[in-house]
């Protein structure tokens, strides 16, 4: 099972962005319907994880999130683990982030 972090833990990690990579992995339709994202996050299509995962830094923690922290982000984090990356998903996803007062752009 892939590890997860809370919105509070992510907020602390974002204070030192150089040590982590933050990825928005919502399905393309979800992202296009509501393109607001956590500041500094890059959107990556979860359908093509194998293609873009090779470009990530293996020495950094990768945090992924989807709409509600469900199967999409968990699946992507699992795939990243298989690629040898340190990856976690955000519990509750973007929804939990905003409900906890997290800023979006």
MIDOSE-1310 file (N, C-alpha, C; in nm, 2 decimals, decimal comma, always signed):
residues 105
xxxx	+0,08/-0,12/+0,00/+0,00/+0,00/+0,00/+0,09/+0,12/+0,00; +0,05/+0,22/-0,08/+0,13/+0,34/-0,09/+0,10/+0,43/+0,03; +0,20/+0,50/+0,07/+0,19/+0,60/+0,18/+0,11/+0,72/+0,14; +0,06/+0,79/+0,24/-0,02/+0,91/+0,21/+0,03/+1,02/+0,31
xxxx	-0,01/+1,14/+0,28/+0,02/+1,25/+0,37/-0,11/+1,33/+0,38; -0,12/+1,41/+0,49/-0,24/+1,49/+0,51/-0,22/+1,63/+0,45; -0,32/+1,71/+0,44/-0,31/+1,85/+0,39/-0,22/+1,93/+0,48; -0,22/+1,90/+0,61/-0,13/+1,98/+0,70/+0,01/+1,94/+0,68
xxxx	+0,04/+1,81/+0,65/+0,18/+1,77/+0,62/+0,22/+1,83/+0,49; +0,13/+1,83/+0,39/+0,17/+1,89/+0,26/+0,20/+2,04/+0,28; +0,13/+2,11/+0,36/+0,15/+2,25/+0,38/+0,29/+2,27/+0,43; +0,34/+2,19/+0,53/+0,47/+2,20/+0,58/+0,58/+2,17/+0,47
xxxx	+0,55/+2,07/+0,39/+0,65/+2,03/+0,28/+0,66/+2,14/+0,18; +0,55/+2,21/+0,16/+0,56/+2,32/+0,06/+0,65/+2,44/+0,10; +0,68/+2,44/+0,22/+0,77/+2,55/+0,27/+0,91/+2,53/+0,21; +0,95/+2,41/+0,17/+1,08/+2,38/+0,11/+1,05/+2,31/-0,02
xxxx	+1,00/+2,38/-0,12/+0,96/+2,32/-0,25/+1,07/+2,25/-0,32; +1,20/+2,29/-0,29/+1,31/+2,23/-0,37/+1,34/+2,09/-0,33; +1,28/+2,04/-0,22/+1,30/+1,90/-0,18/+1,19/+1,80/-0,23; +1,09/+1,86/-0,30/+0,98/+1,77/-0,34/+0,92/+1,82/-0,47
xxxx	+0,84/+1,73/-0,53/+0,77/+1,75/-0,66/+0,63/+1,73/-0,63; +0,54/+1,83/-0,67/+0,40/+1,82/-0,64/+0,33/+1,81/-0,78; +0,25/+1,70/-0,79/+0,18/+1,67/-0,92/+0,03/+1,66/-0,90; -0,04/+1,73/-0,98/-0,19/+1,72/-0,99/-0,21/+1,61/-1,09
xxxx	-0,27/+1,50/-1,05/-0,29/+1,38/-1,14/-0,44/+1,35/-1,16; -0,52/+1,46/-1,15/-0,66/+1,44/-1,18/-0,68/+1,40/-1,32; -0,79/+1,32/-1,34/-0,82/+1,28/-1,48/-0,83/+1,41/-1,56; -0,80/+1,40/-1,69/-0,80/+1,51/-1,78/-0,93/+1,58/-1,78
xxxx	-1,04/+1,51/-1,78/-1,18/+1,57/-1,78/-1,20/+1,65/-1,65; -1,16/+1,60/-1,54/-1,17/+1,67/-1,41/-1,09/+1,80/-1,41; -0,96/+1,79/-1,46/-0,88/+1,90/-1,46/-0,93/+2,01/-1,56; -0,98/+1,97/-1,67/-1,03/+2,07/-1,77/-1,16/+2,14/-1,71
xxxx	-1,24/+2,06/-1,64/-1,36/+2,11/-1,58/-1,34/+2,21/-1,47; -1,23/+2,20/-1,40/-1,19/+2,29/-1,29/-1,04/+2,29/-1,28; -0,97/+2,38/-1,36/-0,83/+2,38/-1,37/-0,75/+2,44/-1,25; -0,83/+2,48/-1,15/-0,76/+2,54/-1,03/-0,68/+2,43/-0,97
xxxx	-0,56/+2,46/-0,92/-0,46/+2,36/-0,87/-0,39/+2,43/-0,75; -0,32/+2,34/-0,67/-0,24/+2,39/-0,57/-0,12/+2,46/-0,63; -0,08/+2,57/-0,57/+0,03/+2,65/-0,63/+0,16/+2,56/-0,63; +0,23/+2,57/-0,74/+0,35/+2,50/-0,77/+0,33/+2,36/-0,82
xxxx	+0,20/+2,31/-0,83/+0,17/+2,18/-0,88/+0,18/+2,18/-1,03; +0,22/+2,07/-1,09/+0,22/+2,05/-1,23/+0,12/+1,94/-1,26; +0,03/+1,97/-1,36/-0,07/+1,87/-1,40/+0,00/+1,76/-1,49; -0,02/+1,64/-1,46/+0,03/+1,53/-1,54/-0,09/+1,43/-1,56
xxxx	-0,11/+1,39/-1,69/-0,22/+1,30/-1,72/-0,19/+1,16/-1,66; -0,28/+1,12/-1,57/-0,26/+0,99/-1,51/-0,27/+0,87/-1,60; -0,32/+0,89/-1,72/-0,33/+0,79/-1,82/-0,19/+0,76/-1,89; -0,10/+0,85/-1,87/+0,03/+0,84/-1,93/+0,15/+0,84/-1,83
xxxx	+0,12/+0,79/-1,71/+0,22/+0,79/-1,60/+0,36/+0,73/-1,65; +0,35/+0,62/-1,72/+0,48/+0,56/-1,76/+0,57/+0,65/-1,85; +0,50/+0,74/-1,92/+0,58/+0,83/-2,01/+0,65/+0,94/-1,94; +0,58/+1,00/-1,84/+0,63/+1,12/-1,77/+0,71/+1,08/-1,64
xxxx	+0,69/+0,97/-1,59/+0,75/+0,93/-1,46/+0,90/+0,93/-1,48; +0,95/+0,89/-1,59/+1,10/+0,88/-1,61/+1,17/+1,02/-1,60; +1,09/+1,13/-1,61/+1,15/+1,26/-1,60/+1,16/+1,32/-1,46; +1,10/+1,24/-1,37/+1,10/+1,29/-1,23/+1,23/+1,26/-1,16
xxxx	+1,27/+1,34/-1,06/+1,39/+1,32/-0,98/+1,37/+1,21/-0,88; +1,46/+1,11/-0,89/+1,45/+1,00/-0,79/+1,49/+1,03/-0,65; +1,56/+1,14/-0,64/+1,61/+1,18/-0,50/+1,51/+1,27/-0,43; +1,40/+1,31/-0,49/+1,30/+1,39/-0,43/+1,18/+1,32/-0,40
xxxx	+1,11/+1,36/-0,30/+0,98/+1,31/-0,27/+0,88/+1,36/-0,37; +0,79/+1,27/-0,43/+0,69/+1,32/-0,52/+0,56/+1,30/-0,45; +0,48/+1,41/-0,45/+0,35/+1,41/-0,39/+0,25/+1,43/-0,50; +0,15/+1,34/-0,50/+0,05/+1,34/-0,61/-0,09/+1,36/-0,54
xxxx	-0,18/+1,43/-0,61/-0,32/+1,44/-0,57/-0,41/+1,44/-0,68; -0,53/+1,39/-0,65/-0,64/+1,39/-0,75/-0,76/+1,47/-0,68; -0,88/+1,44/-0,73/-1,00/+1,52/-0,67/-1,02/+1,49/-0,53; -1,03/+1,36/-0,49/-1,06/+1,32/-0,35/-0,96/+1,23/-0,29
xxxx	-0,85/+1,21/-0,35/-0,74/+1,12/-0,29/-0,78/+0,98/-0,30; -0,85/+0,94/-0,40/-0,89/+0,81/-0,42/-0,81/+0,72/-0,51; -0,87/+0,65/-0,59/-0,80/+0,55/-0,67/-0,70/+0,61/-0,77; -0,73/+0,72/-0,82/-0,64/+0,78/-0,92/-0,51/+0,81/-0,86
xxxx	-0,50/+0,89/-0,76/-0,37/+0,93/-0,70/-0,30/+0,81/-0,64; -0,38/+0,72/-0,58/-0,32/+0,60/-0,52/-0,25/+0,52/-0,63; -0,32/+0,50/-0,74/-0,27/+0,42/-0,85/-0,14/+0,49/-0,91; -0,14/+0,62/-0,93/-0,03/+0,69/-0,98/+0,09/+0,67/-0,88
xxxx	+0,07/+0,69/-0,75/+0,17/+0,68/-0,65/+0,23/+0,54/-0,66; +0,15/+0,44/-0,67/+0,19/+0,30/-0,68/+0,28/+0,28/-0,81; +0,24/+0,34/-0,92/+0,32/+0,33/-1,04/+0,46/+0,40/-1,02; +0,45/+0,51/-0,96/+0,58/+0,58/-0,93/+0,67/+0,50/-0,84
xxxx	+0,62/+0,43/-0,74/+0,70/+0,34/-0,66/+0,76/+0,23/-0,75; +0,69/+0,18/-0,84/+0,74/+0,07/-0,93/+0,85/+0,13/-1,02; +0,85/+0,26/-1,04/+0,96/+0,32/-1,12/+1,08/+0,36/-1,03; +1,07/+0,33/-0,90/+1,18/+0,35/-0,81/+1,18/+0,49/-0,74
xxxx	+1,07/+0,56/-0,75/+1,05/+0,69/-0,69/+0,99/+0,68/-0,55; +1,03/+0,78/-0,47/+0,96/+0,80/-0,34/+0,83/+0,88/-0,37; +0,72/+0,82/-0,35/+0,59/+0,89/-0,38/+0,49/+0,87/-0,28; +0,41/+0,97/-0,25/+0,30/+0,96/-0,16/+0,18/+1,03/-0,22
xxxx	+0,06/+1,00/-0,18/-0,06/+1,07/-0,23/-0,12/+1,15/-0,11; -0,20/+1,26/-0,15/-0,26/+1,35/-0,06/-0,39/+1,29/-0,02; -0,41/+1,26/+0,11/-0,53/+1,21/+0,16/-0,64/+1,31/+0,14; -0,75/+1,26/+0,08/-0,87/+1,35/+0,06/-0,85/+1,44/-0,07
xxxx	-0,73/+1,44/-0,13/-0,71/+1,51/-0,25/-0,72/+1,66/-0,24; -0,75/+1,72/-0,36/-0,77/+1,86/-0,37/-0,89/+1,91/-0,28; -0,99/+1,82/-0,27/-1,10/+1,86/-0,19/-1,06/+1,88/-0,04; -0,98/+1,79/+0,01/-0,94/+1,81/+0,15/-0,85/+1,93/+0,16
xxxx	-0,76/+1,95/+0,06/-0,67/+2,07/+0,07/-0,75/+2,20/+0,08; -0,85/+2,21/-0,01/-0,93/+2,34/+0,00/-1,02/+2,35/+0,12; -1,07/+2,23/+0,17/-1,15/+2,24/+0,29/-1,07/+2,27/+0,41; -0,94/+2,25/+0,41/-0,85/+2,28/+0,52/-0,79/+2,42/+0,50
xxxx	-0,84/+2,50/+0,40/-0,80/+2,64/+0,38/-0,68/+2,65/+0,29; -0,64/+2,54/+0,22/-0,53/+2,55/+0,13/-0,56/+2,64/+0,01; -0,46/+2,71/-0,03/-0,48/+2,80/-0,14/-0,47/+2,73/-0,28; -0,54/+2,78/-0,37/-0,54/+2,72/-0,51/-0,52/+2,84/-0,60
x	-0,47/+2,81/-0,72/-0,45/+2,92/-0,82/-0,52/+2,88/-0,95
